[in-house]
Structures are given as C-alpha cells and as structure tokens.
C-alpha cells in the first residue's frame, strides 16, 4: 500500500535516513534522501522526515 499523506512527522539531523516503518507493519527498510525542499516521505508508511534547520545538507 502506498501512503498518500504524511502520517507522522519526524525531524532529523541528516539528509539521508532509513525508515523501518512501525513495529506492527511488514515494511521493508528503505533509505530516503531529502530533496531540495528539505523533506522526504516514506512511500510505505507515510512518515515524513524533515531536515532540522541548520543541519548538514540543509538548504
């Protein structure tokens, strides 16, 4: 199932992250890279990862 809207927003310190989903999901580990807009959405669980202002890789 592909998520369409962010379910949860998580602020991170790096532009490259890994998402494992939730404990109850059959979600493969996926690696995401922030785009120029400073966020990345997981295509499996819908979590949105937002790059902390001033973090490495921030624009």
N, C-alpha and C positions, 0 to 999 in steps of 0.2 A: 504494500500500500504506500503510495506517495503522499506525503503531507503537503497541504496547500497553504496553511497559515502557521506562523510561529506559535508553538505550544508553550514554550518556556524560553526565557532569555538569560543567557549566561555571559558575563563579562570575563574576558580572558586577557592575558598579557602578551600573547604571541599571535602572529598572523597565520600560523599553521597549527591545527589542532586535530585531535582524534575524537570521534564520537562512538560510544558503545551502546547508546540508547539507554533504556531503563532495565532494571533487573528483571522485569516481567516480560520483556519483548524478545523476539527472535530476530534481533537486529545485528547485522554484521558490523565489525569495526570498520569505520570509514574515516579517511583522512580528508580534511577540508582546509582550503586556503582562502583567506579573506580576499575579497575583491577590493577595488579602489574605493568602494563605498564603506568599507570598514566592518562588514559583517558577512557571515556565511550561515546558510540554513541547511540543516541535515535533511537529505531527501527521504530518509526513512522515518525518523521520529518527529521531525518538525522543530527540533530545538534550534534556536537562533543563537549563534555565538557572535558577540560584539567585541571588537577590539577596544581595550581600555585606552582612553585618551592619553597620549604621550608614550604609549608602549612601543616597543620595537616593531617596525613595519607600519606604524600609523602614518596616515597621510595628512 
